[in-house]
Amino acid sequence: MSEESKPSEETAPPQERTATSIPGMPSPDEFEQFTPELARDFFLSVLDYGQEEHEAKAGIIQELVDLLLPEAKAIAQPIRSRTTGDAKPPEALEQQFGVTVRERAATWLHEPAVRLAGNSRRLEPRGSSPAESGGELRRELFVLTDGRLVTVETVATWFLKDSLRVSGDTLVGAREVTPSEVLRSFDFVSILKVMLETLFDGAAALKERNEQANDIVERSGRFFTIIAQVAVSMKENADQLRKVGDTLA
């Protein structure tokens, strides 16, 4: 008579986690002693991870800038032409739109650079109808061929003269910025996309001139690795945040 097979042991279900494991977070048994004061201090400290993420992104921007400089130089163009004239005195812009005029004498304004990002906002005139005149404040981010990051602010204006629309462009600000400052004004992912295009376009230009850098394979490999790791990290973070939102709904 054959020996009856023993029933298979049931696998215990994995313990469900009620929250993401975070260093210092109390266990469920400790929540009863988790006073409002302790809760406030704990969650305020957890939110500091946002600052760590900001610093990590700033470091990524700086490293990617260093990696693509040879290709950026190949396609760089002057930020502003030396013959560019200001449409309006800055003082007039201050009166008309309330625009603050900052440093305008940067020595690098006519040097070659690559535009990485930009944004704008509409300006409402103070002393005239929006149908008679208007303006737009534009802020642009560039990387110079030596790796410095700079922002340039201009005001594009227009007004009606003898039923004709007259437009102009006035420089109102120019300064060097750090990667950390960049992230306060421009979108991180948008910058990475332009950097990626810069690497491809610059490499193509250098190859066409037969001037391709000897270390292009090494640098581009490191560049692509960083981009891939950023993409994976952001996808995982987005999925986790989405789960938190679904749990709370």
Buried (B, 14 or more C-beta within 10 A) or exposed (E): EEEEEEEEEEEEEEEEEEEEEEEEBEEEEEEEEEEEEEEEEBEEEEEEEEEEBBEEBBEBBBBBBEBBBBBBBBBBEEBBEEEBEBBBEBEBBBBBBEBEBEEBEBEBBBBBBBBBBBEBEEBEBEEEEEEEBBBBBBBBBBBBBEEBBBBBBBBBBBBEEEEEEEEBBBBBBBEEBEBBBBBEEBEBEBBBBBBBEBBEBBBBBBEEEEEBBEEBEEBBEBBEEBBEEBEEEEEEEEEEEEEEEEEEE
